[in-house]
Amino acid sequence: MTTFDDILVEAGTFGHCQRRVFVLLSLVSLPFAGVYVGIVFQGFTPVHWCQDAAVAEMRRNCGWSPADARRLTVPLVNSSGALVHSTCDRYELDWNSTGLTCHRERPDLSGVPVTPCTHSWEYDYEGRQSFVTEFDLVCADGWLVDMYQATLNVGFLVGSIAIGYLADRFGRKMTFLVSSLCNGITGILVAVAPNYTSTLVFRTLYGFGVKGGWMAAYVLITEIVGVEYRRTVGILYQLLFSVGVLLLPLLAYFITDWRWLQVVITAPYFLFLAYYWFIPESPRWLFSQNSSSRAMEITEAIAKENNKKLSKNIETLTSDHADSSTASFMDLIRTPNMRKHTLILMFNWFTSAVVYQGLIMRVGIAGGNVYIDFLISGLVEFPAAFLILFTIERIGRRLPFAVANIVAGVSCFITALLPDSMFWLKTVVACIGRLGITMTFEMVVFVNTELYPTFVRNLGVSVCSTLCDVGGIVAPFLLYRLAVIWLELPLIIFGFIALIAGGLVLLLPETKGVALPETIDDIEFPNRHKEDPLKSQHQTKLLQSDVTSTAEQTTV
């Protein structure tokens, strides 16, 4: 029987048409990177201290710098064995009665009570203005910075499921275009939000469309290329996300106001609306919707652009996709091996999101040059992609997956324990950790898709990958709240869960060279039946196409 993959071989599996569409849709990953990790610059928290109206007036009259006023008027506190100026406390004192003059004669403040600052703060802006400085989200309100990122991931969580459904119901192209329009509108609303509460509301709506639209574009790419190219285009698609990570500090360096940076990150989504005239609908999806005439029209256009000619009729195609209507969540946990796979994969999705986002956001509070540190840490994502391409077909999935987790975990521990005086060694080790967790994040999809039988594969990936967004919600709270206790404490937590994740991966079976499972019995009793020697390599590839096109959409 003729399948769509047979037709695609004649139309061209990765001809000029697919390359053009791949380049256009891959650009979607660039602004997505800014949305996902832009908090490093938009939520930057500079050095701050309590503002006193009388001292502020005297500073203006005397021409003092903010640092001069801080040294004169802010109490010293013990931090990690050193005396530093307090960021959240002030002297409970009427400065107008102290006799303080422009000559900076500091009165004797010993014995003067100290009280928490509750009114306003001064900031050493360093040329940047973030929503933290605009809304005074410091000290007791510092946890509200975490909410900025957490609400985005709430939007991701709901939007991934909802837009995934809409893409299956109304098509990949239309869903992508509608989500791009929504992203443009909600992104601008974030930029003009008048207060912090409305910022969170618009940020949630922003997240709802951004990841879902990115996934719809991902699926469209994987569905129009040949099976032998899907894994490569999937990794390269994510590699453009890494390019966006590198561009972000360059943009933030020149655009120092968080609202204008938000506008620049959002603007590409309006440009993506022009894709209506440049990208096709997925003919594979049209075939699944019994729209054979439109599928034939688009496939012929692909063949024509690729200088190919079709000899088969698409109306004779038969679907090799298993009916998943009977799949349920209980299928993922009812039997021992399925339950083990589900729990291990869910934990790895969660770990990947927590450690990846945590390491990126940590750059903003580590105390170095945030632009250079962010750029250096982003560069290591490129070797991660090439290491995956080099190892998964030579070594397998399980070992590189486990080692990447373990490397990330060990690197987090070492980075936390190295003294600040060993700055460059600390930076190198941290980058190795970023390399490991990036590999983990990109590899979890392959293992996830290859460990579930066909009829429940789509559901299995959807359920497991929701833990990615849960991890994204948790990550900012783990990082920013624990860093208040000890700057390196989040790294200890990240290292611990990454090591656990790596150890759990070793409990999974190797899937390299193994036919994709079709039933739960294939998972529970993998050695019961020998692989049918008459099953062709082509049939195996078609099964693999069923998984890759539906599951690789869930990575970041």
Secondary structure, 3 states (H helix, E strand, C coil): CCCHHHHHHHHCCCCHHHHHHHHHHHCCHHHHHHHHHCHHHHCCCCEEEECCHHHHHHHHHHCCCHHHHHHHHCCEEEECCEEEECCCEEECCCHHHCCCCCCCCCCCCCCCCEEECCCCEEEECCCCECHHHHHCCCHHHCHHHHHHHHHHHHHHHHHHHHHHHHHHHHCHHHHHHHHHHHHHHHHHHHHHCCCHHHHHHHHHHHHHHHHHHHHHHHHHHHHHCCHHHHHHHHHHHHHHHHHHHHHHHHHHHHCCEHHHHHHHHHHHHHHHHHHHHCCCCCHHHHHHCCCHHHHHHHHHHHHHHCCCCCCCCHHHCCCCCCCCCCCCHHHHCCCHHHHHHHHHHHHHHHHHHHHHHHHHHHCCCCCCCHHHHHHHHHHCHHHHHHHHHHHCCCCCCHHHHHHHHHHHHHHHHHHHHCCCCCHHHHHHHHHHHHHHHHHHHHHHHHHHHHCCCHHHHHHHHHHHHHHHHHHHHHHHHHHHHHHHHCCCHHHHHHHHHHHHHHHHHCCCCCCCCCCCCCCHHHHHCCCCCCCCCCCCHHHHHHHHHHHHHHHHHHCC
